[in-house]
Amino acid sequence: MSYGLGAYKKTSITTASKEEILLMLYQAAIKNCKKAIEAIENHETAKKGEFIGKLQDIIVELNNGLDFDVGGNIANDLSALYDYILYASTQANMNIDPKPLHGCLKVLMNLYDGWKQAVKSLKDKKNKG
C-alpha cells in the first residue's frame, strides 16, 4: 500500500464517528465473508482460513463493543446474531463449505442495511436541529 493511501485510510478512521466506524466494520466483515466464499469455491484453503479469521475477528470486536446496560434486548439480539456468525463461519472453515457463509453474509447485509439507515436518520436529525 502506498504511503498516501495508507495515511488517508488511517486519517479517515481516526476522524470517523462511532457510527461511521461501525459501518466500516460491517463493510469489512461483508468483504471478508465474500472473499472466504470465493476462496472455498476456488479451493484456496489457506486464503479461506485467512478471510474467515478476519471475519471472526471483526465479529468478536463488534460483540465486545455491545453495551448491554444501554442496549438491553437489542444488544442481546445482536450478540445472538454474532454468535450465529461465529458458529456458522467456524462450520464453513472446518467443513470447507461455503453454504454457512452465505447465511452469515445474509445476516451481515441485513445488519449493515439497518445500521446504515439508522446512521442516515441520525445525521438527518442533527442537520435539521
Backbone as CSV, one residue per row, in Angstrom:
resi,resn,N_x,N_y,N_z,CA_x,CA_y,CA_z,C_x,C_y,C_z
1,MET,0.855,-1.170,0.000,0.000,0.000,0.000,0.899,1.231,0.000
2,SER,0.600,2.198,-0.849,1.407,3.410,-0.908,1.197,4.218,0.365
3,TYR,2.201,5.054,0.668,2.128,5.854,1.884,0.894,6.751,1.881
4,GLY,0.624,7.407,0.750,-0.516,8.322,0.671,-1.837,7.646,0.969
5,LEU,-2.047,6.481,0.369,-3.292,5.753,0.593,-3.384,5.287,2.041
6,GLY,-2.277,4.784,2.579,-2.259,4.329,3.970,-2.553,5.461,4.931
7,ALA,-1.951,6.629,4.677,-2.180,7.798,5.533,-3.634,8.250,5.435
8,TYR,-4.184,8.218,4.220,-5.589,8.606,4.033,-6.508,7.673,4.814
9,LYS,-6.275,6.360,4.694,-7.116,5.400,5.408,-7.024,5.592,6.910
10,LYS,-5.796,5.800,7.412,-5.609,5.988,8.849,-6.335,7.244,9.314
11,THR,-6.228,8.327,8.556,-6.895,9.579,8.906,-8.406,9.418,8.870
12,SER,-8.912,8.716,7.851,-10.368,8.553,7.751,-10.914,7.742,8.919
13,ILE,-10.129,6.805,9.427,-10.579,6.005,10.567,-10.496,6.811,11.857
14,THR,-9.385,7.539,12.049,-9.223,8.273,13.305,-10.153,9.469,13.412
15,THR,-10.659,9.968,12.270,-11.579,11.097,12.320,-13.040,10.680,12.167
16,ALA,-13.294,9.398,11.999,-14.655,8.899,11.801,-15.422,8.879,13.124
17,SER,-16.722,9.059,13.023,-17.586,8.953,14.193,-17.742,7.480,14.565
18,LYS,-18.279,7.231,15.744,-18.534,5.848,16.165,-19.457,5.137,15.181
19,GLU,-20.436,5.875,14.684,-21.388,5.292,13.742,-20.703,4.907,12.432
20,GLU,-19.808,5.791,11.955,-19.092,5.513,10.712,-18.137,4.331,10.875
21,ILE,-17.514,4.227,12.037,-16.625,3.092,12.310,-17.428,1.792,12.331
22,LEU,-18.609,1.830,12.925,-19.482,0.653,12.936,-19.786,0.200,11.506
23,LEU,-20.138,1.152,10.645,-20.425,0.811,9.247,-19.184,0.262,8.543
24,MET,-18.011,0.833,8.847,-16.765,0.330,8.263,-16.495,-1.106,8.687
25,LEU,-16.780,-1.409,9.938,-16.581,-2.778,10.430,-17.506,-3.753,9.708
26,TYR,-18.757,-3.365,9.535,-19.679,-4.228,8.792,-19.230,-4.405,7.347
27,GLN,-18.779,-3.330,6.710,-18.294,-3.428,5.336,-17.115,-4.398,5.241
28,ALA,-16.199,-4.309,6.201,-15.039,-5.206,6.202,-15.465,-6.650,6.451
29,ALA,-16.433,-6.851,7.332,-16.929,-8.208,7.602,-17.569,-8.791,6.349
30,ILE,-18.371,-7.991,5.664,-19.022,-8.447,4.434,-17.974,-8.793,3.377
31,LYS,-16.983,-7.927,3.234,-15.919,-8.157,2.243,-15.177,-9.457,2.531
32,ASN,-14.821,-9.685,3.799,-14.087,-10.900,4.147,-14.947,-12.144,4.015
33,CYS,-16.231,-12.026,4.294,-17.140,-13.157,4.117,-17.215,-13.540,2.641
34,LYS,-17.369,-12.537,1.771,-17.424,-12.795,0.330,-16.116,-13.419,-0.172
35,LYS,-15.000,-12.897,0.332,-13.697,-13.426,-0.094,-13.507,-14.867,0.399
36,ALA,-14.031,-15.185,1.578,-13.932,-16.556,2.095,-14.758,-17.505,1.229
37,ILE,-15.942,-17.079,0.828,-16.778,-17.898,-0.061,-16.041,-18.150,-1.365
38,GLU,-15.480,-17.099,-1.922,-14.741,-17.213,-3.178,-13.531,-18.147,-3.028
39,ALA,-12.821,-18.032,-1.906,-11.658,-18.885,-1.673,-12.055,-20.359,-1.594
40,ILE,-13.171,-20.646,-0.920,-13.646,-22.034,-0.844,-14.000,-22.541,-2.235
41,GLU,-14.718,-21.721,-2.993,-15.118,-22.130,-4.343,-13.919,-22.345,-5.271
42,ASN,-12.820,-21.615,-4.991,-11.603,-21.757,-5.804,-10.596,-22.735,-5.197
43,HIS,-11.011,-23.453,-4.152,-10.166,-24.449,-3.481,-8.866,-23.843,-2.947
44,GLU,-8.958,-22.615,-2.434,-7.813,-21.925,-1.844,-7.941,-21.985,-0.322
45,THR,-7.510,-23.121,0.229,-7.724,-23.410,1.643,-7.061,-22.396,2.566
46,ALA,-5.833,-22.002,2.268,-5.132,-21.059,3.143,-5.841,-19.706,3.155
47,LYS,-6.244,-19.242,1.990,-6.947,-17.955,1.909,-8.292,-18.032,2.622
48,LYS,-8.972,-19.163,2.498,-10.256,-19.361,3.175,-10.082,-19.128,4.671
49,GLY,-9.072,-19.753,5.239,-8.817,-19.610,6.672,-8.469,-18.182,7.057
50,GLU,-7.708,-17.517,6.209,-7.312,-16.131,6.469,-8.536,-15.215,6.492
51,PHE,-9.399,-15.341,5.485,-10.569,-14.465,5.403,-11.593,-14.770,6.494
52,ILE,-11.776,-16.042,6.814,-12.699,-16.388,7.898,-12.147,-15.873,9.221
53,GLY,-10.838,-15.968,9.407,-10.211,-15.430,10.624,-10.447,-13.936,10.769
54,LYS,-10.295,-13.195,9.668,-10.542,-11.748,9.701,-12.009,-11.457,9.988
55,LEU,-12.896,-12.210,9.343,-14.329,-12.056,9.590,-14.630,-12.262,11.075
56,GLN,-14.108,-13.331,11.636,-14.378,-13.634,13.036,-13.780,-12.590,13.976
57,ASP,-12.605,-12.065,13.649,-12.012,-11.001,14.472,-12.930,-9.782,14.523
58,ILE,-13.495,-9.426,13.381,-14.401,-8.270,13.324,-15.656,-8.542,14.147
59,ILE,-16.207,-9.741,14.017,-17.430,-10.085,14.744,-17.177,-10.069,16.255
60,VAL,-16.035,-10.592,16.678,-15.691,-10.567,18.105,-15.596,-9.116,18.588
61,GLU,-14.985,-8.254,17.772,-14.866,-6.842,18.126,-16.243,-6.181,18.230
62,LEU,-17.115,-6.473,17.276,-18.477,-5.926,17.333,-19.200,-6.406,18.590
63,ASN,-19.044,-7.677,18.910,-19.699,-8.242,20.090,-19.148,-7.618,21.369
64,ASN,-17.829,-7.423,21.408,-17.211,-6.821,22.591,-17.641,-5.373,22.786
65,GLY,-18.056,-4.717,21.710,-18.469,-3.325,21.787,-19.911,-3.120,22.218
66,LEU,-20.645,-4.208,22.380,-22.052,-4.080,22.786,-22.154,-3.610,24.231
67,ASP,-23.071,-2.698,24.481,-23.343,-2.208,25.831,-24.703,-2.754,26.253
68,PHE,-24.678,-3.800,27.049,-25.915,-4.482,27.439,-26.750,-3.652,28.413
69,ASP,-26.100,-2.735,29.148,-26.849,-1.874,30.063,-27.697,-0.875,29.287
70,VAL,-27.138,-0.349,28.215,-27.847,0.644,27.409,-28.710,-0.033,26.348
71,GLY,-28.151,-1.061,25.703,-28.806,-1.686,24.557,-29.911,-2.661,24.886
72,GLY,-29.917,-3.208,26.093,-30.968,-4.135,26.516,-31.197,-5.285,25.562
73,ASN,-32.450,-5.461,25.157,-32.815,-6.580,24.279,-32.140,-6.509,22.918
74,ILE,-31.941,-5.291,22.417,-31.278,-5.151,21.114,-29.850,-5.682,21.195
75,ALA,-29.142,-5.343,22.258,-27.775,-5.835,22.438,-27.767,-7.360,22.563
76,ASN,-28.746,-7.912,23.271,-28.852,-9.372,23.403,-29.101,-10.027,22.044
77,ASP,-29.986,-9.421,21.251,-30.291,-9.961,19.920,-29.071,-9.889,19.004
78,LEU,-28.359,-8.756,19.052,-27.150,-8.621,18.240,-26.097,-9.642,18.660
79,SER,-25.939,-9.836,19.945,-24.974,-10.809,20.442,-25.310,-12.210,19.945
80,ALA,-26.594,-12.538,19.937,-27.025,-13.850,19.443,-26.716,-13.987,17.945
81,LEU,-26.927,-12.928,17.180,-26.595,-12.963,15.754,-25.089,-13.102,15.545
82,TYR,-24.312,-12.401,16.353,-22.856,-12.509,16.253,-22.396,-13.929,16.601
83,ASP,-23.027,-14.524,17.620,-22.710,-15.914,17.977,-23.013,-16.850,16.811
84,TYR,-24.142,-16.610,16.141,-24.506,-17.423,14.977,-23.435,-17.294,13.889
85,ILE,-22.996,-16.060,13.612,-21.990,-15.841,12.576,-20.691,-16.552,12.941
86,LEU,-20.299,-16.484,14.196,-19.068,-17.167,14.631,-19.204,-18.677,14.476
87,TYR,-20.350,-19.206,14.875,-20.573,-20.649,14.767,-20.603,-21.088,13.300
88,ALA,-21.389,-20.386,12.488,-21.543,-20.770,11.081,-20.231,-20.636,10.320
89,SER,-19.482,-19.579,10.596,-18.209,-19.404,9.891,-17.189,-20.459,10.323
90,THR,-17.264,-20.891,11.572,-16.397,-21.985,12.033,-16.760,-23.281,11.314
91,GLN,-18.058,-23.531,11.164,-18.503,-24.723,10.433,-18.026,-24.680,8.979
92,ALA,-18.140,-23.506,8.362,-17.682,-23.343,6.974,-16.189,-23.614,6.872
93,ASN,-15.450,-23.145,7.857,-13.999,-23.328,7.864,-13.626,-24.801,8.039
94,MET,-14.253,-25.453,9.004,-13.932,-26.861,9.293,-14.356,-27.788,8.161
95,ASN,-15.517,-27.530,7.589,-16.076,-28.429,6.580,-15.765,-28.008,5.142
96,ILE,-15.038,-26.894,5.020,-14.707,-26.329,3.701,-15.972,-26.254,2.840
97,ASP,-16.970,-25.590,3.406,-18.292,-25.496,2.793,-18.732,-24.032,2.785
98,PRO,-19.015,-23.459,1.611,-19.419,-22.055,1.568,-20.850,-21.791,2.048
99,LYS,-21.664,-22.839,2.133,-23.086,-22.655,2.457,-23.312,-21.885,3.778
100,PRO,-22.639,-22.253,4.875,-22.862,-21.484,6.103,-22.459,-20.006,5.969
101,LEU,-21.466,-19.741,5.119,-21.042,-18.359,4.921,-22.094,-17.541,4.179
102,HIS,-22.865,-18.201,3.326,-23.953,-17.492,2.649,-24.983,-17.014,3.680
103,GLY,-25.235,-17.826,4.702,-26.125,-17.409,5.789,-25.541,-16.238,6.564
104,CYS,-24.237,-16.293,6.824,-23.550,-15.190,7.515,-23.666,-13.905,6.705
105,LEU,-23.438,-14.038,5.407,-23.476,-12.876,4.526,-24.854,-12.223,4.530
106,LYS,-25.885,-13.050,4.527,-27.260,-12.536,4.552,-27.508,-11.736,5.837
107,VAL,-27.079,-12.286,6.970,-27.249,-11.598,8.255,-26.450,-10.292,8.260
108,LEU,-25.211,-10.356,7.811,-24.364,-9.164,7.800,-24.929,-8.063,6.909
109,MET,-25.438,-8.439,5.759,-26.005,-7.451,4.835,-27.250,-6.792,5.455
110,ASN,-28.076,-7.601,6.104,-29.270,-7.046,6.759,-28.894,-6.098,7.897
111,LEU,-27.911,-6.502,8.699,-27.459,-5.644,9.794,-26.853,-4.351,9.250
112,TYR,-26.027,-4.471,8.216,-25.409,-3.285,7.621,-26.481,-2.330,7.088
113,ASP,-27.444,-2.863,6.360,-28.506,-2.018,5.811,-29.284,-1.317,6.923
114,GLY,-29.573,-2.041,7.984,-30.296,-1.460,9.117,-29.507,-0.357,9.796
115,TRP,-28.226,-0.607,10.061,-27.382,0.408,10.698,-27.169,1.603,9.782
116,LYS,-27.043,1.340,8.489,-26.851,2.434,7.526,-28.058,3.377,7.558
117,GLN,-29.248,2.802,7.600,-30.465,3.623,7.689,-30.525,4.388,9.016
118,ALA,-30.132,3.728,10.096,-30.151,4.382,11.411,-29.160,5.546,11.454
119,VAL,-27.985,5.361,10.891,-26.972,6.417,10.869,-27.450,7.578,10.005
120,LYS,-28.051,7.273,8.869,-28.585,8.319,7.988,-29.667,9.114,8.713
121,SER,-30.542,8.415,9.398,-31.615,9.064,10.140,-31.037,9.978,11.229
122,LEU,-30.012,9.498,11.916,-29.353,10.272,12.969,-28.717,11.542,12.394
123,LYS,-28.040,11.401,11.246,-27.423,12.554,10.610,-28.475,13.557,10.146
124,ASP,-29.577,13.050,9.609,-30.648,13.940,9.157,-31.225,14.732,10.329
125,LYS,-31.384,14.092,11.474,-31.902,14.779,12.662,-30.934,15.865,13.118
126,LYS,-29.622,15.545,13.103,-28.621,16.519,13.526,-28.604,17.726,12.591
127,ASN,-28.743,17.467,11.299,-28.712,18.557,10.320,-29.937,19.460,10.411
128,LYS,-31.077,18.893,10.811,-32.304,19.680,10.945,-32.324,20.467,12.249
129,GLY,-31.686,19.900,13.269,-31.764,20.511,14.590,-30.586,21.302,14.905
